[in-house]
């Protein structure tokens, strides 16, 4: 659970953390408290999730409860699509810090590559980074050409690209590009939002290792060098999802799961990102909400 990766700016980040997409404020506060109590040290949220206040509440309570300091936790949040642009990102980020009850985040990501804005948004992230209000900066849902865009105008490389990544959706071209450029791939919806858990092939592997399907998938993430942030609002699942450091998948079984890639994206994503969104991502936000 304390296994870390070293990001390309030298900052260390836990390879497993808690995700809170689709969780309300009260639920996020509770999940964060359970996770930290059970040893998680990384939390991933976003303004778009509408629960930064809940995460901030849970974090403050958990630090007190477990005699931890803010520096013991790796906190990630993301820039809301509607806030993108240079000044707007800077202004709105201050309020995100307030919601999160902290004066810095460990990692700040551009949530989606909003056409016409993401370059200016990246420049704002650079300023936030230089000002010490984010220890690392990166992106989410950027394909290879958009990653190249950022890298062509900036001396600061994204530390991660957070993508939909699970056994049936592996973004292989992005993984390869990231590996080559020392950018970590981070998996959102590592369990496929729950739908991959019913896969019979994975169930067979789970039986073989005497683990759950969720644990097999998350272990596979670790062995592929992917940062992973499973979401759960159930304490026993939060515990289970972190209990993946006492076994190892064989190389053959890792390769077996690599073979499950089917480009099977969640619907919204497929409609608005991968196949292009002619109306721009702001409409996508409304769709998401
Ligand atoms: P819940 O929050 O009710 O526990 P992802 O992280 O891929 O988006 O997946 C999250 C989904 O998987 C949620 O529906 C979550 O439900 C469920 N989930 C998370 N961990 C487990 C687990 N260990 N076993 C079964 N379902 C899980």
Boltz pocket constraint, residues with backbone or C-beta under 6 A from the ligand:
constraints:
  - pocket:
      binder: B
      contacts: [[A, 19], [A, 188], [A, 189], [A, 190], [A, 191], [A, 192], [A, 193], [A, 194], [A, 197], [A, 212], [A, 214], [A, 215], [A, 229], [A, 230], [A, 231], [A, 232], [A, 233], [A, 234], [A, 237], [A, 238], [A, 240], [A, 241]]
      max_distance: 6.0
